[in-house]
Amino acid sequence: MVTLSHLLALPGLGLRLVQAGPGDPELSWVSTTELLDLSEYLEGGEIIMTTGLTLGADDPRWRDFVAALSRARVAAIGFGVGVNHDRIPPALLSAASAYRVALFEIPLPTPFIAVSKAVAELLRADELRAARGALQAQQRLLDRSRGDQDPAEVLASIAQATGRHLALLGSDDTVLASTAGFSAEHTGGTTETIALDAEGALRLAITGDAPLTPEGRSVVAAGSMVLGVGLRGDRAEETRERERWERFTARLLAGTASPRSAAILAPALDLPARIRAIALQGTAEDVASWRRRPRSGLDRLIAPGADAPRAPGLSLAWQLCSDTDTAVEHALGVAAAHGLDAVVGRGALLEDAVLSARSAGARLQSLSLTAPLYTAPRVPEVVWADRDTPLLEALLSIDLAAGVTGSAQRALSARVLGPLSVHHGTEPTGDRVPLSAADRAQLRETLLAVFRADGQRGPAATALGIHRNTLRDRLTRIERLTERSLADADDRAELWFALRLEDAGSADLAPASRQ
């Protein structure tokens, strides 16, 4: 940075400060004028040199001259004495004092061109120093890339060279590392982000009130390369890490893993109390691309679909995210960017992730089987398991305030489904006989398949992989056990609601302590 004091200190020019301005102004350029108003041609930081050719010593227009330069934020006024005026006009000195604009005297032996060359040389030397400093900072950053470089150290090096606050943002927008002052700056001034990978999952955030200098940008570019190389690391290890998280997430979705097991993978990771399971559907290529995306924090809680795809060419995947609008919107935005449709499950406790996944899985049939394969361009579809079924959600939300307890809710579904209910006892009740767990699961699956096929028995039999006669025998048995007819609209509605109520909040999916 070149300031007015650097120019005044140069030997041989004989410059003398007559009126000081606020601080030591930074110089950007130098210009000579005899115009009364040059402000519209200035950008700020210039030295304006004049001999006062058009104005007398006491001309009141000196005040307008200085006022215009003050508005243009010039660094200083240089007045050449001995040409048109033997000394600096009192009116000019008074105006410079009133507007707090620095004013210095240029003696007659010193030509204006000498001052211009001196400023140009100072600016050129300053640019060389900045370029040299930027090059040294880049070299230090690149040298460190050969070893295991802590991201925080890289950020500190960039901050030292640029004077900015920085942060490394993960795929779920969490701050992975930052300089000490980033939090305060991040909420106030302008923030610029730079993607460190092709997917934009890892980003460098830079805060500041003014644009970066070319030297600063070169340092940021070098630091970004170092961060990108260091964070991507070895592809094989990255794949193994993703697979470990996918296995853990799959076990959470199946209800066979404790959330506390996450401490083995990431001791510092703070898991949310409530989550939502999101089922994702798209082409096999799009789902694979989504899974390979660089991830960090909670964004790593993904898993491939355990079930077979619903149609050739399609694939399924799962993601767990915090039950907050911000987290869900971020997850859906990333999925949409990969062309994936989504079903958002009901909110649930983390240890009951299987319940949220079950509610999302039950709505997968709402997604198109052909749009992801044949429609382009398209807007990916989003289905909410709780928001898009208000009547079912109302039934699931019945609590003590409405006079119905959880046990009463289970009794209602058991009354409709009879032996098909997961809450049905093992003792015979009247004409109803108990079923084995295998028989109950088979008949429930059969009933759901018929509902999902809009009552059409041919497609339902095909989906189940059984003969139409076998399907007919099962449906006859279901009607006998439930004492309801599938030909009656009211009976069909009661059976459907009872099944959905149990699938969304069934006690056989949760630990016994929550029944």
C-alpha positions in Angstrom: 0.0 0.0 0.0 1.4 3.4 -1.1 0.4 6.4 1.1 0.9 10.1 0.9 3.6 10.0 3.5 5.7 7.7 1.3 5.5 10.4 -1.5 6.3 13.3 0.8 9.4 11.4 2.2 11.0 11.0 -1.2 14.3 13.1 -1.4 14.8 15.5 -4.3 11.2 16.5 -4.8 11.1 19.1 -2.0 7.4 18.5 -1.3 6.0 20.1 1.8 2.7 19.2 3.6 0.7 22.4 4.3 -2.7 20.9 5.4 -3.1 17.4 6.7 -6.2 15.3 5.9 -7.8 12.5 7.9 -5.0 9.9 8.5 -2.5 8.9 5.9 -4.4 8.5 2.6 -3.7 5.7 0.2 -2.6 6.7 -3.3 -4.1 5.1 -6.4 -2.9 7.5 -9.1 -1.9 11.1 -9.9 -3.5 13.7 -12.3 -2.9 17.3 -13.4 -5.8 19.7 -14.0 -6.8 23.3 -14.3 -10.5 22.4 -14.4 -12.8 23.7 -11.7 -14.6 20.3 -11.4 -12.8 17.1 -12.1 -14.8 14.9 -9.8 -16.8 12.9 -12.4 -13.5 11.6 -13.8 -12.1 10.4 -10.5 -12.3 7.0 -8.7 -10.8 8.0 -5.3 -7.3 8.0 -3.9 -5.8 10.3 -6.6 -3.4 13.2 -6.1 -4.6 16.2 -8.0 -1.9 18.7 -9.0 -2.8 22.2 -10.1 -1.2 25.7 -10.5 -4.5 27.6 -10.1 -4.3 29.0 -13.6 -8.0 30.0 -13.8 -8.5 31.2 -10.3 -7.3 34.3 -8.4 -5.8 34.2 -4.9 -9.0 35.1 -3.2 -11.5 33.6 -5.7 -14.4 32.1 -3.8 -14.6 29.3 -6.3 -11.6 27.6 -4.6 -14.2 26.3 -2.1 -16.2 24.7 -4.9 -13.0 23.2 -6.3 -12.0 21.5 -3.0 -15.6 20.5 -2.2 -15.8 18.6 -5.5 -12.5 16.8 -4.9 -13.6 15.9 -1.4 -16.7 14.3 -2.7 -14.5 12.3 -5.1 -12.4 11.1 -2.1 -9.1 12.3 -3.5 -6.0 11.5 -1.5 -4.5 15.0 -1.6 -4.1 18.3 -3.6 -0.6 19.2 -4.8 -0.3 22.9 -5.6 2.6 24.1 -7.8 3.9 27.5 -6.5 5.9 30.1 -8.6 4.0 29.6 -11.8 0.7 31.5 -11.5 0.8 32.1 -7.7 3.9 32.8 -5.6 2.3 30.9 -2.7 -0.7 28.8 -2.0 -3.8 31.0 -2.2 -5.3 31.6 1.3 -8.8 30.7 -0.1 -7.5 27.3 -1.2 -5.8 26.7 2.2 -9.0 27.7 4.0 -11.2 25.4 1.8 -8.7 22.4 2.3 -8.9 23.0 6.1 -12.7 23.1 6.0 -13.1 20.0 4.0 -10.2 18.1 5.6 -8.4 17.4 2.3 -4.6 17.0 2.4 -2.8 19.8 0.7 1.0 20.0 -0.1 3.2 22.4 -1.9 5.3 21.6 -5.0 8.2 24.0 -5.3 9.0 25.6 -8.6 12.2 23.5 -9.3 10.1 20.4 -9.2 8.1 19.7 -12.4 4.7 17.9 -12.1 6.0 15.1 -14.3 8.6 14.3 -11.6 5.8 13.9 -9.1 3.9 11.7 -11.5 6.9 9.5 -12.1 7.6 9.2 -8.4 4.0 8.0 -7.7 4.1 5.6 -10.6 7.4 4.1 -9.3 6.0 3.8 -5.8 2.9 2.0 -7.1 5.0 -0.3 -9.3 7.2 -1.2 -6.4 4.2 -1.9 -4.2 2.7 -4.2 -6.8 6.0 -6.1 -7.0 6.0 -6.5 -3.2 2.4 -7.7 -3.2 3.1 -10.1 -6.1 6.2 -11.4 -4.3 4.3 -11.8 -1.0 1.5 -13.6 -2.8 4.0 -15.9 -4.6 5.6 -16.7 -1.3 2.3 -17.4 0.3 1.3 -19.7 -2.6 4.6 -21.5 -2.3 4.1 -22.1 1.4 0.6 -23.5 0.8 1.7 -25.8 -2.1 4.7 -27.1 -0.1 2.4 -28.1 2.7 0.1 -30.0 0.3 2.8 -32.7 0.2 2.0 -33.8 3.7 -1.1 -34.1 5.9 -2.2 -30.5 6.1 -4.8 -29.6 8.6 -7.6 -27.5 6.9 -7.5 -25.0 9.8 -3.8 -24.3 9.1 -4.5 -23.8 5.4 -7.3 -21.3 6.3 -5.0 -19.5 8.7 -2.3 -19.1 6.0 -4.8 -17.7 3.5 -6.2 -15.4 6.1 -2.7 -14.1 7.0 -2.0 -13.3 3.3 -5.3 -11.8 2.5 -6.6 -10.3 5.7 -9.9 -12.1 5.3 -11.9 -14.5 7.5 -12.6 -17.9 5.9 -14.4 -21.1 6.6 -14.6 -24.6 5.1 -18.2 -25.6 4.6 -19.2 -29.2 4.3 -21.9 -30.8 2.1 -24.6 -30.2 4.7 -23.5 -26.5 5.2 -21.8 -27.2 8.5 -18.6 -25.4 9.2 -15.8 -28.0 9.2 -13.0 -25.4 10.0 -12.8 -21.7 10.1 -10.6 -18.7 11.2 -11.4 -17.3 14.6 -13.4 -14.3 13.3 -15.5 -16.0 10.7 -18.7 -16.4 12.8 -19.1 -12.7 13.4 -18.2 -11.7 9.9 -20.4 -14.4 8.4 -23.5 -12.8 9.8 -22.6 -9.3 8.6 -20.5 -8.5 5.5 -20.4 -10.0 2.1 -19.6 -13.7 1.8 -18.2 -15.3 -1.3 -18.0 -19.1 -1.7 -15.7 -21.2 -3.9 -16.5 -24.8 -4.8 -13.6 -27.2 -4.0 -15.0 -30.1 -6.1 -17.1 -30.6 -9.2 -20.3 -31.2 -7.2 -19.9 -28.1 -5.0 -20.3 -30.3 -1.8 -17.2 -28.8 -0.2 -16.9 -25.0 -0.4 -14.5 -22.3 0.8 -16.4 -19.3 2.3 -14.6 -15.9 2.3 -16.0 -12.8 4.1 -15.0 -9.2 3.6 -16.3 -5.7 2.8 -14.2 -5.0 -0.3 -13.2 -7.1 -3.4 -10.1 -9.2 -3.2 -7.0 -7.9 -4.9 -5.5 -9.9 -7.8 -2.7 -11.0 -5.4 -5.3 -12.0 -2.8 -7.2 -14.1 -5.4 -4.1 -15.9 -6.4 -3.5 -16.9 -2.8 -7.1 -18.0 -2.4 -6.8 -20.1 -5.6 -3.6 -21.8 -4.3 -5.3 -22.4 -1.0 -8.4 -23.8 -2.7 -6.3 -26.3 -4.6 -4.5 -27.4 -1.4 -7.8 -27.8 0.4 -9.4 -29.7 -2.5 -6.5 -32.1 -2.9 -6.2 -32.7 0.8 -9.9 -33.2 1.5 -10.5 -35.5 -1.5 -7.6 -37.6 -0.5 -7.3 -41.2 -1.5 -10.3 -42.4 -3.5 -10.1 -45.9 -2.1 -10.2 -44.7 1.5 -13.0 -42.3 0.6 -15.0 -45.2 -0.8 -14.4 -47.3 2.3 -15.5 -44.5 4.5 -18.7 -44.0 2.6 -19.4 -47.7 2.8 -19.0 -47.7 6.5 -21.5 -44.9 6.9 -23.9 -46.6 4.5 -23.8 -49.8 6.5 -24.5 -47.9 9.8 -27.4 -45.9 8.2 -28.9 -49.1 6.8 -28.9 -50.6 10.3 -30.5 -47.5 11.7 -33.2 -47.7 9.1 -33.7 -51.4 9.9 -33.9 -50.7 13.7 -30.9 -53.0 14.4 -28.3 -50.3 15.3 -28.1 -47.9 18.3 -27.5 -44.2 17.4 -24.6 -44.4 19.9 -22.7 -46.5 17.5 -22.0 -43.3 15.4 -19.4 -42.4 18.0 -17.2 -45.2 16.5 -17.2 -43.5 13.1 -17.2 -39.9 14.2 -16.8 -39.2 18.0 -17.4 -35.5 17.6 -20.6 -35.8 15.5 -23.7 -34.5 17.3 -26.6 -36.5 16.1 -30.1 -34.9 16.2 -32.8 -36.1 18.6 -35.4 -36.2 15.8 -34.9 -37.2 12.2 -36.8 -37.8 8.9 -36.0 -40.6 6.6 -36.1 -39.6 2.9 -36.6 -42.3 0.2 -35.1 -41.3 -3.1 -35.9 -42.7 -6.6 -34.2 -42.1 -9.9 -32.2 -43.8 -12.7 -29.4 -46.0 -11.5 -26.9 -43.6 -12.9 -28.4 -40.6 -11.1 -28.6 -42.5 -7.8 -25.0 -43.7 -8.1 -23.9 -40.1 -8.8 -25.8 -38.9 -5.7 -24.2 -41.5 -3.5 -20.6 -40.7 -4.8 -21.1 -37.0 -3.9 -18.4 -35.9 -1.3 -20.1 -35.7 2.1 -19.5 -34.6 5.6 -21.3 -34.4 8.9 -24.9 -35.6 9.0 -24.9 -35.7 5.2 -23.1 -39.0 5.4 -26.2 -40.8 6.8 -27.2 -42.4 3.4 -27.9 -46.0 2.4 -28.7 -47.8 -0.8 -32.3 -49.1 -1.2 -32.5 -52.6 0.3 -35.5 -53.6 -1.8 -35.5 -54.4 -5.5 -36.2 -51.4 -7.7 -39.9 -50.9 -8.7 -39.1 -50.9 -12.4 -36.2 -51.7 -14.7 -33.7 -48.9 -14.9 -34.7 -47.3 -11.6 -32.9 -47.4 -8.3 -33.7 -46.5 -4.7 -31.6 -44.9 -1.9 -32.2 -43.5 1.6 -31.1 -40.5 3.5 -31.5 -39.6 7.2 -31.5 -35.9 8.0 -32.4 -33.7 11.0 -36.2 -33.0 11.4 -35.8 -29.3 10.6 -37.0 -27.3 7.6 -33.5 -26.1 6.8 -32.0 -29.6 6.8 -34.8 -31.2 4.8 -34.8 -28.4 2.2 -31.0 -28.8 1.8 -31.3 -32.6 1.3 -34.2 -32.2 -1.2 -32.2 -29.6 -3.1 -29.2 -31.8 -3.5 -31.5 -34.7 -4.5 -33.3 -32.5 -7.1 -29.9 -31.4 -8.5 -29.2 -35.1 -9.3 -32.7 -35.6 -10.8 -34.1 -37.7 -7.9 -37.7 -37.9 -6.8 -38.2 -38.0 -3.0 -40.6 -39.2 -0.4 -40.1 -37.5 3.0 -41.1 -39.8 5.9 -42.8 -38.6 9.1 -40.6 -37.1 11.8 -39.5 -39.5 14.5 -37.0 -40.0 17.2 -33.6 -41.0 15.9 -33.8 -44.4 17.7 -37.1 -44.9 15.8 -35.8 -44.1 12.4 -37.4 -47.3 11.1 -40.8 -45.8 11.7 -40.0 -42.8 9.6 -38.6 -45.1 6.9 -41.7 -47.2 7.0 -44.0 -44.2 6.4 -41.8 -43.1 3.5 -41.7 -46.5 2.0 -45.5 -46.8 2.1 -45.8 -43.7 -0.2 -43.2 -44.8 -2.7 -46.0 -46.0 -5.0 -47.0 -42.3 -5.4 -43.9 -41.6 -7.5 -44.0 -42.1 -11.2 -42.1 -45.1 -12.6 -41.6 -43.6 -16.1 -40.9 -39.9 -15.5 -37.3 -40.3 -14.3 -36.6 -42.5 -17.4 -38.4 -40.7 -20.2 -39.2 -37.1 -19.2 -36.6 -34.5 -19.8 -36.3 -31.8 -18.7 -38.3 -32.4 -15.6 -38.8 -31.1 -12.0 -38.2 -33.9 -9.5 -41.3 -34.8 -7.5 -41.5 -34.6 -3.7 -44.1 -36.4 -1.6 -44.5 -35.9 2.2 -45.7 -38.9 4.1 -47.4 -36.7 6.8 -48.3 -33.5 4.9 -49.9 -35.2 1.9 -52.2 -37.5 3.9 -53.9 -35.1 6.3 -56.7 -37.5 7.4 -54.3 -40.3 8.2 -52.0 -37.9 9.9 -54.9 -36.7 12.1 -55.6 -40.2 13.1 -52.0 -40.8 14.0 -51.9 -37.6 16.0 -54.8 -38.6 18.3 -53.6 -38.3 21.9 -54.8 -38.1 25.5 -56.2 -34.6 24.9 -58.7 -36.1 22.5 -59.5 -38.9 25.0 -57.9 -41.7 23.1 -54.8 -43.3 24.4 -52.2 -45.2 22.4 -53.6 -48.5 23.6 -57.0 -47.5 22.4 -55.6 -46.6 19.0 -54.1 -50.0 18.8 -57.3 -51.6 19.9 -59.1 -49.8 17.0 -56.8 -51.2 14.3 -56.9 -54.7 16.0 -60.7 -54.6 15.9 -60.7 -54.0 12.2 -57.9 -56.3 11.2 -58.6 -59.1 13.7 -55.9 -61.8 13.4 -54.1 -59.8 10.7 -53.3 -57.1 13.3 -49.8 -57.0 14.7 -51.5 -56.4 18.1 -53.7 -59.5 18.0 -53.2 -62.0 20.8 -52.3 -65.6 20.5 -55.5 -66.9 22.0 -58.6 -67.6 19.9 -61.3 -64.9 20.2 -64.8 -66.1 19.3 -64.7 -67.5 15.8 -61.3 -65.8 15.0 -58.3 -68.0 15.3 -54.7 -66.8 15.9 -52.2 -66.7 13.0 -48.5 -67.5 13.0 -46.2 -64.6 12.3 -45.4 -65.9 8.8 -49.1 -66.3 7.9 -49.9 -62.8 9.2 -47.1 -61.2 7.2 -48.2 -63.0 4.1 -51.8 -62.0 4.3 -51.0 -58.4 5.1 -48.6 -58.3 2.2 -51.4 -59.7 -0.1 -53.9 -57.2 1.1 -51.5 -54.3 0.6 -50.6 -55.5 -2.9 -54.3 -55.5 -3.9 -54.8 -52.0 -2.6 -51.7 -50.8 -4.5 -53.0 -52.4 -7.7 -56.3 -50.4 -7.4 -58.1 -53.6 -6.6 -57.0 -55.3 -9.9 -56.2 -58.9 -9.0 -54.2 -59.7 -12.1 -51.5 -57.0 -11.5 -51.6 -57.8 -7.7 -50.9 -61.5 -8.4 -48.1 -60.5 -10.7 -46.5 -58.2 -8.1 -46.7 -61.0 -5.5 -45.4 -63.6 -7.9 -48.4 -66.0 -7.3 -51.2 -67.4 -9.4 -54.5 -65.6 -9.6 -56.2 -68.6 -8.0 -53.8 -68.5 -5.1 -54.6 -64.8 -4.7 -58.3 -65.5 -4.7 -57.9 -68.1 -2.0 -55.9 -65.6 0.2 -58.4 -62.9 -0.2 -61.2 -65.2 0.7 -59.3 -66.1 3.9 -58.7 -62.4 4.6 -62.4 -61.6 4.3 -63.2 -64.5 6.6 -60.6 -63.5 9.3 -61.5 -59.8 9.3 -65.3 -60.3 8.7 -65.1 -57.6 6.1 -65.8 -57.7 2.3 -63.4 -56.2 -0.2 -66.4 -55.5 -2.4 -67.7 -53.0 0.2 -66.2 -49.5 -0.1 -66.6 -48.8 3.7 -64.9 -52.1 4.6 -62.1 -51.5 2.1 -61.5 -48.0 3.6 -61.4 -49.4 7.2 -58.9 -52.1 6.2 -56.7 -49.6 4.4 -56.7 -47.1 7.3 -56.0 -49.9 9.8 -53.1 -51.2 7.8 -51.6 -47.7 7.4 -52.0 -46.9 11.0 -50.1 -50.0 12.0 -47.4 -49.5 9.4 -46.8 -45.9 10.4 -46.7 -46.5 14.2 -46.8 -50.2 14.8 -45.4 -51.4 18.1 -43.8 -54.4 16.5 -41.4 -52.0 14.8 -40.3 -50.3 18.1 -38.7 -51.6 21.2 -41.1 -53.1 23.7 -40.6 -50.2 26.1 -42.4 -47.9 23.7 -45.5 -50.0 23.0 
